[in-house]
Amino acid sequence: MKWLVFLVEEQSMKAALDEVVPRLLEQENVIDEFYHQVLPHKGKTHLRDSIKNTLQNWGIPDSHFIILHDKDSADCLLLKQKIATLCVEAGHPKTLIRIPCHELESWFLGDLAAIDKAFGTHLQKLQNKRKFCDPDKLANAKEELKKYVHHYQQISGARAIAKQMSLTDNRSHSFKVFISGILKLLKETQL
């Protein structure tokens, strides 16, 4: 068995990936070939501080690492380069690095139908409005989501929405790049 090991900032990303990744593996008919594990951290600093140690000391062969780090207000290219440098220093230059722009909730706002299914709202009709056409441009996606789902809680909300999300129909460019990166990784590891 091969391993997909995700290093993420927080529990809400773990909750989302624990819903999305198995569905993606099943869609690609590789669910019996891959295990996945999501290692949540206590924020960005904790994540960055743990990268080298985790990658260097991971003892399971045939493991492939994926790091997800929110962009927030950082320069995306500079942030990705800093993380890539840590991966190279740890001896894992092929680590897949993805930067959700600006934060996880941008992915959710890219699929308003999923929010409707998870919370019984009626937001899908807003998907063509300017701010939801490209939710990665929203610097405050979490606050935007809370305007429509007042009782939104990060971990349980991430799990509920991710369970309903389409893997192919999302307005978030960073979500599409994440999915395509995983698909490419799956194909490369099967060769």
Backbone as a printed PyTorch tensor [residue, N CA C, xyz], in Angstrom:
tensor([[[  0.8340,  -1.1900,   0.0000],
         [  0.0000,   0.0000,   0.0000],
         [  0.8760,   1.2490,   0.0000]],

        [[  0.3670,   2.2510,  -0.6860],
         [  1.0330,   3.5420,  -0.7230],
         [  0.3110,   4.4900,   0.2340]],

        [[  1.0350,   5.4930,   0.6800],
         [  0.4850,   6.4470,   1.6340],
         [  0.4690,   7.8480,   1.0470]],

        [[ -0.6320,   8.5490,   1.2710],
         [ -0.7140,   9.9840,   1.0380],
         [ -0.7410,  10.6150,   2.4250]],

        [[  0.2560,  11.4140,   2.7230],
         [  0.3810,  12.0220,   4.0500],
         [  0.2280,  13.5290,   3.8930]],

        [[ -0.8300,  14.0600,   4.4820],
         [ -1.1430,  15.4830,   4.3840],
         [ -0.7140,  16.1850,   5.6710]],

        [[  0.0430,  17.2510,   5.5220],
         [  0.3880,  18.1120,   6.6510],
         [ -0.4280,  19.3870,   6.4860]],

        [[ -1.2750,  19.6840,   7.4690],
         [ -2.1960,  20.8140,   7.3650],
         [ -2.1090,  21.6740,   8.6250]],

        [[ -2.6330,  22.8820,   8.5120],
         [ -2.5570,  23.8560,   9.5980],
         [ -3.4160,  23.5370,  10.8050]],

        [[ -4.5990,  22.9810,  10.5630],
         [ -5.5530,  22.9020,  11.6650],
         [ -6.5560,  21.7680,  11.4680]],

        [[ -7.3400,  21.5580,  12.5130],
         [ -8.3180,  20.4710,  12.5370],
         [ -9.4090,  20.6140,  11.4710]],

        [[ -9.7880,  21.8410,  11.1220],
         [-10.8600,  22.0040,  10.1310],
         [-10.4190,  21.5020,   8.7510]],

        [[ -9.1520,  21.7030,   8.4000],
         [ -8.6550,  21.1740,   7.1310],
         [ -8.6180,  19.6490,   7.1850]],

        [[ -8.2440,  19.0920,   8.3160],
         [ -8.2660,  17.6380,   8.4690],
         [ -9.6860,  17.1260,   8.2630]],

        [[-10.6600,  17.7700,   8.8900],
         [-12.0540,  17.3450,   8.7670],
         [-12.5010,  17.3630,   7.3000]],

        [[-12.1050,  18.4030,   6.5720],
         [-12.4750,  18.5060,   5.1530],
         [-11.7880,  17.4170,   4.3300]],

        [[-10.4920,  17.2390,   4.5350],
         [ -9.7550,  16.2460,   3.7470],
         [-10.1950,  14.8250,   4.0640]],

        [[-10.5740,  14.5590,   5.3000],
         [-11.0590,  13.2260,   5.6520],
         [-12.3470,  12.8810,   4.9090]],

        [[-13.0390,  13.8750,   4.4130],
         [-14.2300,  13.6460,   3.5790],
         [-13.8750,  13.6080,   2.0930]],

        [[-13.0320,  14.5310,   1.6590],
         [-12.7370,  14.6900,   0.2240],
         [-11.8020,  13.6040,  -0.3130]],

        [[-10.7290,  13.3020,   0.4090],
         [ -9.7050,  12.3870,  -0.1140],
         [-10.2460,  10.9840,  -0.3840]],

        [[-10.9750,  10.3520,   0.5420],
         [-11.4920,   9.0150,   0.2220],
         [-12.4110,   9.0000,  -1.0010]],

        [[-13.2150,  10.0500,  -1.1600],
         [-14.0940,  10.1280,  -2.3310],
         [-13.2750,  10.2390,  -3.6100]],

        [[-12.1950,  11.0070,  -3.5510],
         [-11.3270,  11.1700,  -4.7140],
         [-10.6410,   9.8430,  -5.0530]],

        [[-10.1510,   9.1460,  -4.0390],
         [ -9.5120,   7.8470,  -4.2620],
         [-10.5060,   6.8380,  -4.8350]],

        [[-11.7160,   6.9010,  -4.3310],
         [-12.7530,   5.9940,  -4.8480],
         [-13.1100,   6.3470,  -6.2890]],

        [[-13.2470,   7.6260,  -6.5720],
         [-13.5560,   8.0780,  -7.9350],
         [-12.5010,   7.5840,  -8.9220]],

        [[-11.2450,   7.5710,  -8.5000],
         [-10.1380,   7.1640,  -9.3680],
         [ -9.8600,   5.6590,  -9.3010]],

        [[-10.7020,   4.9260,  -8.5890],
         [-10.5800,   3.4720,  -8.4430],
         [ -9.2320,   3.0530,  -7.8720]],

        [[ -8.7120,   3.8240,  -6.9220],
         [ -7.4410,   3.4840,  -6.2770],
         [ -7.5920,   3.4080,  -4.7520]],

        [[ -8.8270,   3.3060,  -4.2830],
         [ -9.0780,   3.3000,  -2.8410],
         [ -8.3890,   2.1150,  -2.1580]],

        [[ -8.1940,   1.0100,  -2.8850],
         [ -7.5310,  -0.1620,  -2.3120],
         [ -6.0140,  -0.0980,  -2.4210]],

        [[ -5.4950,   0.9340,  -3.0880],
         [ -4.0510,   1.0590,  -3.2800],
         [ -3.4110,   2.1040,  -2.3750]],

        [[ -4.2230,   3.0000,  -1.8190],
         [ -3.6900,   4.1190,  -1.0480],
         [ -4.3610,   4.2260,   0.3180]],

        [[ -3.5280,   4.4260,   1.3170],
         [ -3.9920,   4.9010,   2.6110],
         [ -3.7840,   6.4050,   2.6020]],

        [[ -4.5250,   7.0920,   3.4400],
         [ -4.2210,   8.5160,   3.6140],
         [ -4.2440,   8.8470,   5.0970]],

        [[ -3.4180,   9.7870,   5.4590],
         [ -3.3750,  10.2740,   6.8280],
         [ -3.2240,  11.7830,   6.7810]],

        [[ -3.9970,  12.4560,   7.6120],
         [ -3.9360,  13.9140,   7.6930],
         [ -3.3870,  14.2860,   9.0660]],

        [[ -2.2740,  15.0060,   9.0530],
         [ -1.6300,  15.4350,  10.3000],
         [ -1.9280,  16.9140,  10.5330]],

        [[ -2.8750,  17.2150,  11.4340],
         [ -3.1980,  18.6160,  11.7020],
         [ -2.1820,  19.2340,  12.6590]],

        [[ -2.0230,  20.5310,  12.5420],
         [ -1.1070,  21.2790,  13.3980],
         [ -1.8680,  22.3840,  14.1120]],

        [[ -1.1810,  23.0920,  14.9550],
         [ -1.7930,  24.1730,  15.7230],
         [ -1.4530,  25.5080,  15.0920]],

        [[ -1.7830,  25.6580,  13.8330],
         [ -1.5420,  26.8980,  13.1230],
         [ -0.3490,  26.8210,  12.1790]],

        [[ -0.1390,  27.9320,  11.4800],
         [  0.9050,  28.0210,  10.4480],
         [  2.3150,  27.8020,  10.9890]],

        [[  2.6200,  28.4620,  12.0940],
         [  3.9680,  28.3690,  12.6490],
         [  4.2830,  26.9370,  13.0500]],

        [[  3.3520,  26.2970,  13.7210],
         [  3.5410,  24.9040,  14.1340],
         [  3.7300,  24.0050,  12.9190]],

        [[  2.9350,  24.2350,  11.8800],
         [  3.0690,  23.4530,  10.6420],
         [  4.4680,  23.6250,  10.0520]],

        [[  4.8860,  24.8850,   9.8370],
         [  6.1950,  25.1340,   9.2180],
         [  7.3430,  24.5760,  10.0730]],

        [[  7.2080,  24.6940,  11.3940],
         [  8.2580,  24.2040,  12.2830],
         [  8.3640,  22.6820,  12.2730]],

        [[  7.2960,  22.0080,  11.8880],
         [  7.3020,  20.5450,  11.9330],
         [  7.6600,  19.8860,  10.6010]],

        [[  7.6940,  20.6270,   9.5180],
         [  7.8660,  20.0340,   8.1860],
         [  9.1430,  19.2110,   8.0850]],

        [[ 10.2800,  19.7970,   8.3850],
         [ 11.5490,  19.0740,   8.2150],
         [ 11.5980,  17.8210,   9.0780]],

        [[ 11.2230,  17.9490,  10.3290],
         [ 11.2730,  16.8120,  11.2380],
         [ 10.3300,  15.6850,  10.7870]],

        [[  9.1090,  16.0430,  10.4090],
         [  8.1450,  15.0290,   9.9820],
         [  8.6240,  14.3140,   8.7340]],

        [[  9.0480,  15.0610,   7.7370],
         [  9.4780,  14.4530,   6.4820],
         [ 10.7320,  13.5940,   6.6650]],

        [[ 11.6770,  14.0700,   7.4750],
         [ 12.9170,  13.3210,   7.6850],
         [ 12.6980,  12.0490,   8.4900]],

        [[ 11.7520,  12.0770,   9.4220],
         [ 11.5950,  10.9590,  10.3470],
         [ 10.3900,  10.0670,  10.0770]],

        [[  9.6970,  10.3200,   8.9890],
         [  8.5440,   9.4870,   8.6540],
         [  9.0650,   8.0960,   8.2740]],

        [[  8.6120,   7.0890,   8.9730],
         [  9.1990,   5.7700,   8.8060],
         [  8.4480,   4.8130,   7.8940]],

        [[  7.4180,   5.2760,   7.2270],
         [  6.6270,   4.3760,   6.3930],
         [  7.0630,   4.5220,   4.9370]],

        [[  7.5460,   3.4180,   4.3330],
         [  7.9750,   3.4960,   2.9300],
         [  6.8000,   3.7760,   1.9880]],

        [[  7.1400,   4.2360,   0.7990],
         [  6.1660,   4.5400,  -0.2540],
         [  5.1220,   5.5630,   0.2030]],

        [[  5.6050,   6.5790,   0.9210],
         [  4.7420,   7.6640,   1.3870],
         [  4.9800,   8.9000,   0.5260]],

        [[  3.9020,   9.5830,   0.2210],
         [  3.9420,  10.7890,  -0.6080],
         [  3.3240,  11.9220,   0.2140]],

        [[  4.0720,  13.0140,   0.3360],
         [  3.6590,  14.1050,   1.2120],
         [  2.9640,  15.2210,   0.4360]],

        [[  1.9320,  15.7670,   1.0750],
         [  1.1930,  16.9110,   0.5450],
         [  1.0810,  17.9180,   1.6900]],

        [[  1.4930,  19.1410,   1.4390],
         [  1.4010,  20.1930,   2.4600],
         [  0.3900,  21.2300,   1.9930]],

        [[ -0.5600,  21.5340,   2.8790],
         [ -1.5470,  22.5820,   2.6180],
         [ -1.3580,  23.6960,   3.6350]],

        [[ -1.1730,  24.9040,   3.1240],
         [ -0.8980,  26.0700,   3.9760],
         [ -1.7290,  27.2310,   3.4330]],

        [[ -2.6090,  27.7860,   4.2600],
         [ -3.4310,  28.9170,   3.8130],
         [ -2.5540,  30.0810,   3.3830]],

        [[ -3.0040,  30.7730,   2.3500],
         [ -2.2870,  31.9470,   1.8590],
         [ -2.4350,  33.1140,   2.8320]],

        [[ -3.6430,  33.3060,   3.3180],
         [ -3.9710,  34.4800,   4.1230],
         [ -3.4720,  35.7200,   3.3870]],

        [[ -2.6280,  36.5350,   4.0140],
         [ -2.1790,  37.7610,   3.3540],
         [ -0.7660,  37.6320,   2.7830]],

        [[ -0.2160,  36.4400,   2.7900],
         [  1.1590,  36.2360,   2.3230],
         [  1.2430,  36.2720,   0.7950]],

        [[  2.4400,  36.4590,   0.2890],
         [  2.7130,  36.3390,  -1.1390],
         [  2.7610,  34.8490,  -1.4520]],

        [[  1.8590,  34.3910,  -2.3040],
         [  1.6870,  32.9630,  -2.5830],
         [  2.9770,  32.3050,  -3.0760]],

        [[  3.6390,  32.9200,  -4.0380],
         [  4.8560,  32.3260,  -4.6090],
         [  5.9860,  32.2690,  -3.5950]],

        [[  6.1440,  33.3260,  -2.8250],
         [  7.1890,  33.3650,  -1.8010],
         [  6.9150,  32.3160,  -0.7140]],

        [[  5.6770,  32.2080,  -0.2930],
         [  5.2920,  31.2250,   0.7160],
         [  5.5680,  29.8020,   0.2230]],

        [[  5.1680,  29.5310,  -1.0060],
         [  5.3810,  28.1970,  -1.5750],
         [  6.8780,  27.8840,  -1.6750]],

        [[  7.6720,  28.8800,  -2.0440],
         [  9.1170,  28.6840,  -2.1490],
         [  9.7440,  28.3860,  -0.7890]],

        [[  9.2950,  29.0790,   0.2540],
         [  9.8230,  28.8290,   1.6000],
         [  9.5160,  27.3980,   2.0400]],

        [[  8.3040,  26.9510,   1.7640],
         [  7.9210,  25.5900,   2.1390],
         [  8.7020,  24.5780,   1.2980]],

        [[  8.8670,  24.8520,   0.0200],
         [  9.6260,  23.9560,  -0.8620],
         [ 11.0690,  23.8260,  -0.3800]],

        [[ 11.6590,  24.9100,   0.0750],
         [ 13.0290,  24.8720,   0.5950],
         [ 13.1150,  23.9450,   1.8070]],

        [[ 12.1390,  24.0170,   2.7050],
         [ 12.1140,  23.1250,   3.8650],
         [ 12.0210,  21.6610,   3.4280]],

        [[ 11.2150,  21.4010,   2.4060],
         [ 11.0440,  20.0330,   1.9020],
         [ 12.3360,  19.5120,   1.2810]],

        [[ 13.0200,  20.3510,   0.5230],
         [ 14.2990,  19.9650,  -0.0810],
         [ 15.3160,  19.6740,   1.0170]],

        [[ 15.3730,  20.5470,   2.0120],
         [ 16.3090,  20.3460,   3.1250],
         [ 16.0140,  19.0530,   3.8800]],

        [[ 14.7520,  18.6280,   3.8790],
         [ 14.3520,  17.3940,   4.5650],
         [ 14.5600,  16.1630,   3.6870]],

        [[ 14.9780,  16.3790,   2.4350],
         [ 15.2160,  15.2540,   1.5370],
         [ 13.9930,  14.7860,   0.7770]],

        [[ 12.9560,  15.6270,   0.7050],
         [ 11.7230,  15.2900,  -0.0070],
         [ 11.3460,  16.4030,  -0.9900]],

        [[ 12.1480,  16.5750,  -2.0420],
         [ 11.8990,  17.6770,  -2.9780],
         [ 10.6160,  17.5090,  -3.8050]],

        [[ 10.0610,  16.3130,  -3.8470],
         [  8.8500,  16.0930,  -4.6530],
         [  7.5630,  16.2590,  -3.8510]],

        [[  7.6650,  16.8310,  -2.6680],
         [  6.4790,  17.0780,  -1.8550],
         [  5.5410,  18.0150,  -2.6090]],

        [[  4.2650,  17.6550,  -2.6240],
         [  3.2490,  18.4910,  -3.2720],
         [  2.8250,  19.5830,  -2.2940]],

        [[  2.9460,  20.8290,  -2.7200],
         [  2.5980,  21.9710,  -1.8730],
         [  1.4240,  22.6910,  -2.5160]],

        [[  0.3740,  22.8880,  -1.7430],
         [ -0.7940,  23.6030,  -2.2410],
         [ -1.1640,  24.6900,  -1.2460]],

        [[ -1.5290,  25.8450,  -1.7900],
         [ -1.8530,  27.0210,  -0.9860],
         [ -3.3230,  27.3950,  -1.2220]],

        [[ -4.2320,  27.0030,  -0.3120],
         [ -5.6110,  27.4850,  -0.4410],
         [ -5.6410,  29.0090,  -0.3250]],

        [[ -6.3110,  29.6470,  -1.2600],
         [ -6.3630,  31.1040,  -1.2910],
         [ -7.7580,  31.5730,  -0.8800]],

        [[ -7.8850,  32.3460,   0.0330],
         [ -7.0100,  32.7980,   1.0950],
         [ -7.0430,  31.8200,   2.2620]],

        [[ -8.1580,  31.1040,   2.3720],
         [ -8.3070,  30.1430,   3.4620],
         [ -9.2670,  29.0410,   3.0380]],

        [[ -9.3720,  28.0090,   3.8430],
         [-10.1930,  26.8390,   3.5360],
         [-11.6180,  27.2120,   3.1260]],

        [[-12.1960,  28.1710,   3.7910],
         [-13.5910,  28.5340,   3.5040],
         [-13.7820,  29.0570,   2.0860]],

        [[-12.7130,  29.5020,   1.4350],
         [-12.8110,  29.9010,   0.0250],
         [-13.2100,  28.7020,  -0.8300]],

        [[-12.6880,  27.5340,  -0.4830],
         [-13.0640,  26.3090,  -1.2020],
         [-14.5560,  26.0500,  -1.0470]],

        [[-15.0790,  26.2730,   0.1620],
         [-16.4970,  26.0250,   0.4120],
         [-17.3710,  27.0100,  -0.3610]],

        [[-16.9570,  28.2750,  -0.3960],
         [-17.7380,  29.2860,  -1.1120],
         [-17.6890,  29.0670,  -2.6240]],

        [[-16.7670,  28.2470,  -3.0760],
         [-16.7170,  27.8850,  -4.4910],
         [-17.7560,  26.8500,  -4.8740]],

        [[-18.4360,  26.2810,  -3.8850],
         [-19.4750,  25.2720,  -4.1290],
         [-20.6520,  25.5600,  -3.2040]],

        [[-21.4170,  26.5770,  -3.5460],
         [-22.5480,  26.9800,  -2.7010],
         [-23.6060,  25.8910,  -2.6100]],

        [[-23.7020,  25.0450,  -3.6250],
         [-24.6550,  23.9260,  -3.5780],
         [-24.3170,  22.9890,  -2.4200]],

        [[-23.0360,  22.7940,  -2.1500],
         [-22.6170,  21.9410,  -1.0340],
         [-23.0380,  22.5610,   0.2980]],

        [[-22.9190,  23.8720,   0.4120],
         [-23.3450,  24.5620,   1.6370],
         [-24.8520,  24.4050,   1.8050]],

        [[-25.5860,  24.5400,   0.7020],
         [-27.0450,  24.3410,   0.7520],
         [-27.3900,  22.9480,   1.2650]],

        [[-26.7230,  21.9420,   0.7470],
         [-27.0030,  20.5560,   1.1590],
         [-26.6220,  20.3300,   2.6210]],

        [[-25.5330,  20.9350,   3.0450],
         [-25.0510,  20.7280,   4.4120],
         [-25.9000,  21.4670,   5.4500]],

        [[-26.3860,  22.6630,   5.0940],
         [-27.0400,  23.5110,   6.0840],
         [-28.4740,  23.9070,   5.7370]],

        [[-28.9950,  23.4380,   4.6200],
         [-30.3700,  23.7660,   4.2550],
         [-30.5670,  25.2180,   3.8450]],

        [[-29.5070,  25.8570,   3.3960],
         [-29.5970,  27.2460,   2.9280],
         [-30.0410,  27.2470,   1.4620]],

        [[-30.1350,  28.4160,   0.8990],
         [-30.5160,  28.5630,  -0.5130],
         [-29.5350,  29.5340,  -1.1760]],

        [[-28.2730,  29.1580,  -1.1920],
         [-27.2180,  30.0440,  -1.6780],
         [-26.8120,  29.7760,  -3.1200]],

        [[-27.1220,  28.6110,  -3.6380],
         [-26.6270,  28.2350,  -4.9650],
         [-26.9580,  29.2850,  -6.0190]],

        [[-28.0850,  29.9450,  -5.8640],
         [-28.4800,  30.9770,  -6.8320],
         [-27.5160,  32.1680,  -6.8290]],

        [[-26.6950,  32.2820,  -5.7910],
         [-25.7350,  33.3820,  -5.6940],
         [-24.3780,  33.0490,  -6.3380]],

        [[-24.1950,  31.8160,  -6.8030],
         [-22.8830,  31.3750,  -7.2790],
         [-22.3430,  32.2320,  -8.4140]],

        [[-23.2110,  32.8380,  -9.2250],
         [-22.7390,  33.6740, -10.3320],
         [-22.5080,  35.1310,  -9.9410]],

        [[-22.7940,  35.4670,  -8.6830],
         [-22.4730,  36.8240,  -8.2190],
         [-20.9590,  36.9760,  -8.1760]],

        [[-20.5240,  38.1810,  -8.3700],
         [-19.0890,  38.4710,  -8.5270],
         [-18.2080,  37.8480,  -7.4450]],

        [[-18.5870,  38.0130,  -6.1770],
         [-17.7080,  37.5300,  -5.1090],
         [-17.6750,  36.0080,  -5.0180]],

        [[-18.6900,  35.3320,  -5.5360],
         [-18.6950,  33.8740,  -5.4810],
         [-18.2050,  33.2310,  -6.7760]],

        [[-18.0500,  34.0340,  -7.8190],
         [-17.4820,  33.5110,  -9.0800],
         [-16.0130,  33.1590,  -8.8980]],

        [[-15.3320,  33.9050,  -8.0650],
         [-13.9100,  33.6610,  -7.8050],
         [-13.6690,  33.8610,  -6.3080]],

        [[-14.0960,  32.8850,  -5.4890],
         [-14.0120,  33.0720,  -4.0360],
         [-12.5880,  33.1580,  -3.4990]],

        [[-11.5980,  32.7700,  -4.3000],
         [-10.2080,  32.8790,  -3.8470],
         [ -9.7870,  34.3360,  -3.6690]],

        [[-10.5210,  35.2450,  -4.2580],
         [-10.1920,  36.6660,  -4.1180],
         [-10.7060,  37.2590,  -2.8100]],

        [[-11.5750,  36.5310,  -2.1230],
         [-12.1060,  37.0200,  -0.8520],
         [-11.0510,  36.8570,   0.2390]],

        [[-10.6810,  37.9370,   0.8540],
         [ -9.6840,  37.8870,   1.9270],
         [-10.3160,  37.4370,   3.2400]],

        [[-11.6420,  37.4100,   3.2810],
         [-12.3550,  37.1010,   4.5240],
         [-13.4230,  36.0320,   4.2930]],

        [[-13.0550,  34.9380,   3.6720],
         [-14.0310,  33.9120,   3.3000],
         [-14.7660,  33.3500,   4.5170]],

        [[-14.0720,  33.1740,   5.6090],
         [-14.7140,  32.6210,   6.8140],
         [-15.8270,  33.5490,   7.3010]],

        [[-15.5320,  34.8420,   7.3480],
         [-16.5560,  35.8000,   7.7820],
         [-17.7070,  35.8560,   6.7800]],

        [[-17.3860,  35.7610,   5.5110],
         [-18.4210,  35.7630,   4.4710],
         [-19.3440,  34.5600,   4.6400]],

        [[-18.7710,  33.4080,   4.8980],
         [-19.5760,  32.2020,   5.0960],
         [-20.4730,  32.3530,   6.3200]],

        [[-19.9450,  32.9460,   7.3820],
         [-20.7300,  33.1280,   8.6090],
         [-21.8940,  34.1010,   8.4270]],

        [[-21.8260,  34.9650,   7.4210],
         [-22.9520,  35.8570,   7.1310],
         [-24.1730,  35.0550,   6.6940]],

        [[-23.9310,  33.9380,   6.0300],
         [-25.0130,  33.1240,   5.4840],
         [-25.3410,  31.9150,   6.3550]],

        [[-24.3540,  31.4170,   7.0680],
         [-24.5510,  30.2800,   7.9780],
         [-24.0810,  30.7600,   9.3520]],

        [[-25.0010,  31.3950,  10.0810],
         [-24.6530,  32.0570,  11.3410],
         [-24.0920,  31.0870,  12.3810]],

        [[-24.5190,  29.8430,  12.3400],
         [-24.0800,  28.8550,  13.3240],
         [-22.8930,  28.0210,  12.8160]],

        [[-22.2130,  28.5060,  11.7940],
         [-21.0630,  27.7850,  11.2390],
         [-19.9690,  27.6250,  12.2850]],

        [[-19.5450,  26.3940,  12.4880],
         [-18.4240,  26.0630,  13.3580],
         [-17.3490,  25.4550,  12.4770]],

        [[-16.0900,  25.8200,  12.6790],
         [-15.0360,  25.4470,  11.7400],
         [-14.9200,  23.9450,  11.4940]],

        [[-14.8000,  23.1500,  12.5210],
         [-14.5360,  21.7200,  12.3150],
         [-15.7750,  20.9810,  11.8320]],

        [[-16.8760,  21.1140,  12.5560],
         [-18.0950,  20.4100,  12.1370],
         [-18.6180,  20.9690,  10.8130]],

        [[-18.4830,  22.2590,  10.6050],
         [-18.9100,  22.8720,   9.3370],
         [-18.0610,  22.3960,   8.1750]],

        [[-16.7470,  22.3130,   8.3810],
         [-15.8510,  21.8300,   7.3200],
         [-16.2160,  20.4040,   6.9390]],

        [[-16.4680,  19.5680,   7.9300],
         [-16.8330,  18.1710,   7.6730],
         [-18.1590,  18.1030,   6.8940]],

        [[-19.1460,  18.8520,   7.3410],
         [-20.4720,  18.8040,   6.7130],
         [-20.4340,  19.2960,   5.2680]],

        [[-19.7380,  20.3910,   5.0270],
         [-19.6750,  20.9430,   3.6640],
         [-18.8290,  20.0510,   2.7620]],

        [[-17.6640,  19.6200,   3.2480],
         [-16.7740,  18.7930,   2.4260],
         [-17.4470,  17.4930,   2.0100]],

        [[-18.2890,  16.9610,   2.8630],
         [-19.0160,  15.7260,   2.5540],
         [-19.9020,  15.9150,   1.3210]],

        [[-20.3590,  17.1400,   1.0890],
         [-21.2820,  17.4410,  -0.0130],
         [-20.6040,  18.0400,  -1.2400]],

        [[-19.3390,  18.4230,  -1.1110],
         [-18.6620,  19.1450,  -2.1950],
         [-18.4740,  18.2960,  -3.4440]],

        [[-18.6610,  18.9280,  -4.5730],
         [-18.3380,  18.3070,  -5.8510],
         [-16.8230,  18.3280,  -6.0220]],

        [[-16.2780,  17.2540,  -6.5220],
         [-14.8350,  17.1940,  -6.7710],
         [-14.4710,  17.8130,  -8.1160]],

        [[-15.4800,  18.0890,  -8.9240],
         [-15.2200,  18.6060, -10.2740],
         [-15.8320,  19.9710, -10.5460]],

        [[-16.8060,  20.3740,  -9.7700],
         [-17.5200,  21.6220, -10.0570],
         [-17.3740,  22.5750,  -8.8870]],

        [[-16.3060,  23.3630,  -8.9030],
         [-16.0290,  24.3040,  -7.8250],
         [-15.4470,  25.5720,  -8.4440]],

        [[-15.8790,  26.7210,  -7.9530],
         [-15.4040,  27.9960,  -8.4970],
         [-14.0640,  28.4270,  -7.9070]],

        [[-13.5910,  27.7410,  -6.8910],
         [-12.3020,  28.0870,  -6.2870],
         [-11.1740,  27.5060,  -7.1350]],

        [[-10.3720,  28.3870,  -7.6820],
         [ -9.2320,  27.9440,  -8.4950],
         [ -8.2530,  27.1310,  -7.6500]],

        [[ -8.0180,  27.5520,  -6.4100],
         [ -7.0590,  26.8250,  -5.5710],
         [ -7.5750,  25.4280,  -5.2270]],

        [[ -8.8910,  25.2380,  -5.1280],
         [ -9.4270,  23.8890,  -4.9210],
         [ -9.1960,  23.0370,  -6.1650]],

        [[ -9.4400,  23.6120,  -7.3350],
         [ -9.2090,  22.8710,  -8.5840],
         [ -7.7430,  22.4750,  -8.7180]],

        [[ -6.8320,  23.3690,  -8.3520],
         [ -5.3970,  23.0840,  -8.4260],
         [ -5.0330,  21.9900,  -7.4210]],

        [[ -5.6440,  22.0200,  -6.2460],
         [ -5.4170,  20.9740,  -5.2540],
         [ -5.8510,  19.6140,  -5.8130]],

        [[ -7.0520,  19.5410,  -6.3400],
         [ -7.5700,  18.2720,  -6.8810],
         [ -6.6920,  17.7870,  -8.0350]],

        [[ -6.3440,  18.6830,  -8.9570],
         [ -5.5170,  18.2600, -10.0970],
         [ -4.1360,  17.8040,  -9.6310]],

        [[ -3.5920,  18.4280,  -8.5950],
         [ -2.3030,  18.0060,  -8.0450],
         [ -2.3640,  16.6050,  -7.4670]],

        [[ -3.4410,  16.3010,  -6.7550],
         [ -3.6060,  14.9590,  -6.1860],
         [ -3.7820,  13.9390,  -7.3070]],

        [[ -4.5830,  14.2760,  -8.3130],
         [ -4.7900,  13.3540,  -9.4410],
         [ -3.4750,  13.0580, -10.1610]],

        [[ -2.6750,  14.0950, -10.3540],
         [ -1.3670,  13.9000, -11.0050],
         [ -0.4690,  13.0190, -10.1380]],

        [[ -0.4560,  13.2530,  -8.8520],
         [  0.3360,  12.4550,  -7.9280],
         [ -0.0950,  10.9860,  -7.9670]],

        [[ -1.4000,  10.7540,  -7.9900],
         [ -1.9020,   9.3770,  -8.0570],
         [ -1.4280,   8.6700,  -9.3210]],

        [[ -1.4980,   9.3820, -10.4520],
         [ -1.0650,   8.7890, -11.7130],
         [  0.4420,   8.5000, -11.7030]],

        [[  1.2200,   9.4400, -11.1970],
         [  2.6840,   9.2580, -11.1640],
         [  3.0940,   8.0950, -10.2730]],

        [[  2.3840,   7.8910,  -9.1710],
         [  2.7630,   6.8210,  -8.2480],
         [  2.3080,   5.4570,  -8.7350]],

        [[  1.4320,   5.4280,  -9.7240],
         [  0.9730,   4.1420, -10.2770],
         [  1.8330,   3.6620, -11.4280]],

        [[  2.7270,   4.5120, -11.9310],
         [  3.5680,   4.1100, -13.0710],
         [  4.6200,   3.1130, -12.6630]]])
